Amino acid sequence: MARTALVVGTSGIVGSATAALLASEGWTVLGLARRPTEQPGVTPVAADLQDPAALATALAGLVPDAVFIATWSRQATEAENIRVNAAMVRNLLDALRPAGSVRHVALVTGLKHYLGPFEAYGQGVLPQTPFREDQGRLDVENFYYAQEDALFAAAARDGFGWSVHRPHTVIGQAVGNAMNMGTTLAVYATLCRETGRPFRFPGSAAQWDGLTDMTDAGLLAHHLLWAAETPAARDEAFNVVNGDIFRWKWMWSRIAGWFDVEPADFDGTVVPLAVQMADAAEQWRSIAARHGLAEADVMRLASPWHTDADLGRPIEVVTDMGKSRRLGFTRYQPTDDAFFALFAALRADRLIP
């Protein structure tokens, strides 16, 4: 395979990590976003996937061999999520069709494939854990399924190979990202340390006591590259997690130790971050001014609603990676180290003190 990639969503956690890896591996990297940010080794492409005509103009003359789709647009209802996000995939692949250059398209979705969409998250009859790729779809409307169907239809029409990647909650860095647990917890821990409030676990007893896993953005980027370059991975869907499992009762104390705060005792009561951080805007502006931080708008850094959805789940979530292992993907990333690396990067970039 030639080595020109179009990474869609380079302003996000997964897209930026994927573009960085591909550039380091010698690929020619085109980075598409509505408002691209500067990234070493990445040629920015400004385009809106919801505007087919402008998208076709932006992509005219580009001849990527591999396409990595790592973006979505959150809507008010799941019906709108389906309509908008499926159209974004179709518009992208339609705009690339005239060049005839695409050999592989990777789509990043997630474990809501097994857990259901936000409107029915963790409800109804769910597959048994650990989640495996052969467990199939839930009997519920889900924009991930619509994205997959748009990808499958274009692949059948145009003859390229595809891969689908289903990470658990992703740990990585991107300001303004809608789903960003790592930075949200870093901001919350900083608020607790700076204001003296207790560092209290915001989620459910099931998450506190049960087993879970997560996905580092760097590991996911390696998985995307591996699938693009591995013939046996063609036309396959994969779960992607770090390879370790943990309980939040252990991880919470690990995060507390990094920020030098004392973890509060957990009594089983759910007190969401959306409640605990309701007054965070002014507090963060004060902290940012005092420490000379680069971002004073706490909502550009934190997404309490998303972290609450994950940590408030009433069920265990553990993911099987056997399919990838059998085909040769063996990378492993301790999750606490992934958190610590992110926290160090946030501090180096003056996003937390």
C-alpha positions, 0 to 999 in steps of 0.5 A, spaced: 500 500 500 502 507 498 502 511 504 498 517 503 492 518 509 486 522 510 485 522 517 478 525 519 477 529 525 484 531 527 482 536 532 479 530 536 483 525 541 483 519 536 484 523 530 490 527 532 494 521 535 493 517 529 495 523 524 501 524 529 503 516 529 502 516 521 507 522 520 512 519 525 511 512 520 513 516 514 506 517 511 504 523 507 498 525 512 492 530 510 488 532 516 481 534 515 477 538 520 472 543 520 477 548 524 484 544 523 489 545 528 497 546 526 500 539 527 507 537 525 507 533 519 500 534 517 497 538 511 491 541 514 484 540 510 478 545 512 472 541 510 465 540 513 462 533 512 455 536 513 456 540 506 457 535 500 458 540 495 464 544 499 467 537 501 467 535 494 471 542 493 476 541 499 478 534 497 478 535 489 485 533 487 487 529 493 488 521 492 489 518 499 490 510 499 487 510 506 482 514 510 481 514 518 474 516 520 475 519 527 469 524 528 462 524 529 457 530 531 453 530 537 445 531 536 439 532 540 436 525 539 438 519 536 434 519 530 438 526 529 445 522 530 443 517 525 441 522 520 447 526 521 452 522 522 451 516 517 450 522 512 457 525 514 460 518 512 456 517 506 458 525 504 466 523 505 466 517 501 462 520 495 467 526 495 473 521 495 470 516 489 472 520 483 479 519 485 479 512 485 485 512 490 482 509 496 484 502 498 482 502 505 477 505 510 477 505 518 471 507 522 472 509 529 466 507 533 466 505 540 462 500 546 456 503 545 455 498 539 454 493 545 451 498 550 446 502 546 446 509 544 445 515 549 438 515 549 438 507 552 445 507 555 446 500 558 438 499 558 434 493 556 438 486 554 445 487 553 450 482 551 454 478 556 461 481 558 466 481 556 464 484 550 466 480 543 465 482 536 461 476 534 455 478 539 452 483 534 447 489 534 442 490 539 435 491 537 435 498 538 437 504 533 444 506 534 448 511 530 454 507 530 450 502 526 448 507 521 455 509 520 457 502 519 452 501 514 454 507 510 461 504 510 459 497 508 455 500 502 461 504 499 466 499 500 461 494 496 460 499 491 467 502 490 471 495 492 476 498 498 477 494 504 474 496 511 475 496 518 471 498 524 474 499 531 470 499 537 474 502 543 472 503 550 473 510 553 479 513 550 484 517 554 488 522 550 489 530 549 484 534 545 481 541 547 474 542 546 473 535 545 466 532 547 468 526 550 474 527 554 474 523 561 482 524 562 482 531 562 475 532 565 478 528 571 484 532 571 480 538 571 476 535 577 482 533 581 485 540 580 479 543 583 479 539 589 486 540 590 485 548 589 479 549 593 480 544 598 473 540 596 473 532 597 476 528 591 469 524 591 468 518 586 462 521 582 459 514 579 456 508 581 457 502 586 458 497 580 463 501 577 467 502 583 467 495 585 466 492 578 472 490 573 472 495 567 478 497 562 479 503 557 483 505 551 489 509 550 489 514 544 496 512 542 494 504 542 488 506 538 492 509 533 497 503 532 491 499 532 488 503 526 495 503 522 496 495 524 489 494 521 490 498 514 497 494 513 494 487 515 491 483 510 488 478 515 484 485 518 481 487 512 473 487 512 473 486 520 470 489 526 475 489 532 474 491 540 480 495 542 482 496 549 489 497 553 489 490 555 489 491 562 483 491 567 482 495 573 477 497 579 475 504 579 476 503 587 484 502 585 484 507 579 481 513 583 487 512 589 492 512 583 489 518 580 489 522 587 496 520 588 498 523 582 495 530 584 496 529 591 489 529 593 486 525 599 481 520 595 474 521 599 471 515 602 465 512 597 459 510 600 455 508 594 451 514 593 452 517 586 454 524 586 455 526 578 460 531 576 455 535 573 453 537 580 459 537 583 462 541 577 456 546 577 460 552 579 466 550 576 466 556 571 468 561 575 473 557 580 477 555 574 477 562 571 481 564 578 485 558 578 487 559 570 489 566 572 493 565 578 497 559 575 497 562 568 494 557 564 492 557 557 485 555 557 480 559 562 474 556 559 473 549 563 468 547 559 473 547 553 477 542 557 472 538 561 466 534 559 462 532 565 456 529 562 460 524 558 464 522 564 458 521 568 455 516 563 461 512 563 462 512 571 455 512 573 453 505 569 450 500 573 453 494 569 460 491 569 464 493 562 469 489 560 472 488 553 475 482 549 481 483 545 482 476 543 480 477 535 486 482 534 491 478 538 489 472 534 491 476 528 497 479 531 496 485 534 499 485 541 500 492 544 499 493 551 498 499 555 497 500 562 491 504 564 494 508 570 500 510 566 496 512 560 492 517 565 499 519 568 502 521 561 496 525 559 496 529 566 504 530 564 502 532 557 496 537 560 501 540 565 507 541 560 502 545 555 499 549 561 492 546 561 493 544 568 497 547 574 
